[in-house]
């Protein structure tokens, strides 16, 4: 987003020709529409996740849970071996 705004500002400062400015404006508008569309899609996905009550875990939390699970399994195996 920042790059598109900078390109648009640069084109406006240069003012070499209307076609250059028009191309940058068109590019910026196209980019903005794509971002809005992607945001709507992501919001829709988040709403579906919320409606279905899915739990999203960070990778570190998931790794921690797996580590605890492995320790518990190892502990149970040691008890059986005794």
C-alpha positions in Angstrom: 0.0 0.0 0.0 2.8 2.4 1.0 4.6 1.8 -2.3 1.5 2.6 -4.4 0.9 5.8 -2.5 4.6 6.8 -2.9 4.5 6.1 -6.6 1.3 8.2 -6.9 2.9 11.1 -5.0 6.0 10.9 -7.1 4.0 11.0 -10.3 2.1 14.1 -9.0 5.4 15.8 -8.1 7.0 15.1 -11.5 4.0 16.2 -13.6 5.8 15.1 -16.8 2.7 14.1 -18.5 -0.9 13.4 -17.9 -0.5 9.8 -19.1 2.1 9.0 -16.4 -0.1 10.4 -13.7 -3.2 8.7 -15.1 -1.4 5.3 -15.2 -0.3 5.7 -11.5 -3.8 6.7 -10.5 -5.3 3.7 -12.3 -2.7 1.4 -10.7 -3.5 2.8 -7.3 -7.3 2.4 -7.7 -6.9 -1.1 -9.0 -4.7 -2.0 -6.0 -7.1 -0.4 -3.6 -10.0 -2.5 -5.1 -8.0 -5.7 -4.7 -7.2 -4.9 -1.1 -10.9 -4.3 -0.3 -11.9 -7.5 -2.0 -9.2 -9.5 -0.1 -10.3 -7.8 3.2 -13.9 -8.8 2.6 -12.9 -12.4 1.9 -10.8 -12.6 5.1 -13.5 -11.0 7.2 -16.0 -13.5 5.8 -13.6 -16.4 6.6 -13.1 -15.1 10.2 -16.8 -14.9 10.7 -17.2 -18.5 9.5 -14.5 -19.6 11.9 -16.2 -17.7 14.7 -19.6 -19.2 13.9 -18.2 -22.7 13.8 -16.3 -22.1 17.1 -13.0 -23.3 15.7 -10.0 -22.7 17.9 -7.0 -21.1 16.3 -3.7 -21.7 18.1 -0.4 -20.1 17.6 2.4 -22.5 16.5 4.3 -22.0 19.7 1.2 -22.9 21.8 0.6 -25.9 19.6 4.2 -27.0 20.0 3.9 -26.6 23.8 0.7 -28.7 23.9 2.4 -31.4 21.8 5.4 -31.4 24.1 3.2 -31.8 27.2 1.4 -34.6 25.5 4.6 -36.4 24.7 5.8 -36.0 28.3 2.6 -37.5 29.5 2.8 -40.4 27.2 6.4 -41.0 28.2 5.5 -40.8 31.9 2.7 -43.4 31.4 5.1 -45.7 29.5 7.6 -45.5 32.4 4.9 -46.4 34.9 4.0 -49.5 32.8 7.6 -50.6 32.6 8.0 -50.5 36.3 
